[in-house]
Amino acid sequence: MTRFFLDTNIVAYADDLDAPGKQAVALDLLGRAYAESAGVISLQVLQEYFVTATRKRGVAPADSA
């Protein structure tokens, strides 16, 4: 099985309503990663997503999970 790395942009765009085209691609990639059990995500990516969601998009820290 081939594994692939999910970077911060993929995770962030999956949650971005302002970029529907990029969101659709990101959601497709996340869906494939889940369906194939092939996606890998690092702790660093999760930390970067948290910063993006809370500081740049104004999401409350408790809601960013």
Backbone bond lengths (Angstrom), bond angles and torsions (degrees), N, CA, C in turn:
res aa  C-N    CA-C-N  psi(-1)  N-CA   C-N-CA  omega(-1)  CA-C   N-CA-C  phi
1 M - - - 1.455 - - 1.531 109.11 -
2 T 1.288 115.30 135.54 1.451 121.15 176.65 1.521 109.31 -89.59
3 R 1.315 116.01 130.45 1.463 121.17 176.82 1.528 108.97 -102.99
4 F 1.326 116.62 152.70 1.452 119.16 175.35 1.516 110.08 -136.45
5 F 1.328 114.01 149.39 1.456 122.77 -175.34 1.522 109.99 -89.39
6 L 1.307 116.24 131.32 1.468 122.31 176.85 1.523 108.27 -97.72
7 D 1.324 116.50 116.13 1.460 118.62 -178.48 1.525 111.22 -91.26
8 T 1.298 115.30 176.85 1.471 121.83 -175.50 1.520 112.25 -58.87
9 N 1.319 117.61 -39.75 1.465 120.01 -178.55 1.520 111.79 -60.29
10 I 1.307 117.56 -40.47 1.463 120.39 -179.78 1.522 110.10 -63.52
11 V 1.305 116.73 -46.64 1.466 120.79 -179.26 1.532 110.73 -66.25
12 A 1.312 117.36 -41.72 1.468 121.03 -178.94 1.523 111.53 -68.30
13 Y 1.328 117.83 -44.04 1.467 119.78 -179.70 1.522 112.24 -68.27
14 A 1.307 118.37 -26.06 1.462 120.52 176.79 1.523 111.13 -62.92
15 D 1.312 115.91 -20.39 1.464 122.34 -177.68 1.529 112.68 -109.94
16 D 1.338 117.47 11.08 1.466 121.91 -172.68 1.532 111.28 -104.11
17 L 1.326 116.76 103.37 1.463 121.00 179.47 1.524 112.90 -74.44
18 D 1.332 117.91 -15.34 1.455 122.02 -178.63 1.529 112.97 -81.27
19 A 1.319 118.24 -10.69 1.468 122.71 -179.95 1.526 108.57 -130.69
20 P 1.345 117.44 75.16 1.462 119.94 -172.94 1.531 114.55 -61.52
21 G 1.316 118.31 -32.78 1.461 120.46 178.41 1.517 111.54 -66.64
22 K 1.324 115.40 -47.59 1.465 120.20 178.80 1.530 110.60 -67.52
23 Q 1.324 116.03 -35.30 1.457 119.54 178.44 1.529 110.48 -62.96
24 A 1.318 117.20 -42.80 1.463 120.70 -179.47 1.524 111.43 -62.05
25 V 1.331 116.83 -42.56 1.467 120.59 178.40 1.526 110.28 -64.57
26 A 1.330 116.95 -44.69 1.466 121.02 -179.31 1.523 111.16 -63.37
27 L 1.320 116.96 -42.33 1.461 119.85 179.22 1.525 111.29 -65.46
28 D 1.328 116.40 -36.71 1.463 119.97 176.47 1.530 110.78 -63.04
29 L 1.322 116.50 -45.11 1.464 120.28 178.91 1.524 111.86 -63.03
30 L 1.317 116.71 -42.68 1.463 120.00 178.15 1.525 111.19 -65.11
31 G 1.315 116.14 -39.31 1.461 120.19 177.95 1.518 111.78 -63.63
32 R 1.334 116.55 -43.29 1.463 120.26 177.43 1.521 110.97 -64.39
33 A 1.325 116.29 -41.62 1.466 120.20 179.51 1.525 110.56 -59.90
34 Y 1.316 116.22 -41.81 1.461 120.67 179.82 1.529 111.23 -69.90
35 A 1.331 116.52 -47.73 1.464 120.77 -176.86 1.523 112.23 -62.38
36 E 1.323 115.94 -36.30 1.459 120.35 -177.18 1.532 112.85 -95.49
37 S 1.320 116.64 -0.71 1.475 121.56 -174.47 1.525 110.34 48.18
38 A 1.333 115.38 44.94 1.459 120.58 -173.27 1.518 113.61 -119.46
39 G 1.321 118.08 -7.22 1.456 120.17 -177.31 1.517 112.19 -84.34
40 V 1.317 114.95 142.61 1.461 122.08 177.23 1.521 107.34 -124.54
41 I 1.328 115.53 132.98 1.459 120.42 178.91 1.526 107.96 -132.99
42 S 1.316 115.88 139.31 1.465 119.48 -176.54 1.528 111.17 -96.86
43 L 1.298 114.77 163.57 1.456 120.80 175.30 1.529 109.89 -61.84
44 Q 1.315 117.40 -37.26 1.467 121.36 178.18 1.526 111.11 -58.91
45 V 1.331 116.87 -43.15 1.465 120.82 178.96 1.525 109.96 -62.38
46 L 1.308 117.25 -42.41 1.466 120.09 178.24 1.527 111.64 -62.89
47 Q 1.328 117.38 -38.81 1.464 121.23 177.17 1.530 110.71 -65.71
48 E 1.328 116.45 -43.16 1.464 120.18 179.27 1.527 110.87 -64.66
49 Y 1.325 117.01 -38.90 1.466 120.07 176.83 1.531 110.19 -62.02
50 F 1.318 117.11 -43.41 1.466 121.25 179.59 1.528 110.23 -57.73
51 V 1.328 116.61 -45.63 1.469 120.62 179.30 1.528 110.19 -63.42
52 T 1.314 116.96 -44.72 1.471 120.75 179.70 1.526 110.64 -60.92
53 A 1.303 116.60 -45.97 1.466 120.38 -177.23 1.522 112.23 -67.74
54 T 1.312 117.73 -42.95 1.464 120.02 -173.87 1.522 113.69 -84.45
55 R 1.314 117.75 -40.38 1.472 119.39 -175.80 1.523 113.31 -89.34
56 K 1.309 116.88 -40.05 1.459 119.28 -175.03 1.519 113.27 -91.81
57 R 1.323 117.29 -28.69 1.463 120.03 -178.41 1.514 113.20 -108.07
58 G 1.319 117.28 -7.31 1.456 121.33 175.68 1.521 115.35 74.92
59 V 1.319 117.56 21.33 1.467 121.11 177.63 1.534 108.44 -75.71
60 A 1.307 116.47 138.11 1.467 120.43 176.62 1.527 109.19 -63.70
61 P 1.325 118.14 138.45 1.471 120.33 -178.34 1.526 114.03 -51.73
62 A 1.337 117.64 -37.85 1.467 120.19 -179.73 1.527 112.01 -68.08
63 D 1.338 117.08 -23.68 1.470 121.41 -178.54 1.515 113.80 -93.69
64 S 1.316 117.85 -3.50 1.463 120.25 -174.33 1.521 113.43 -82.19
65 A 1.288 118.32 -9.20 1.471 121.05 -177.78 1.503 112.39 -77.52
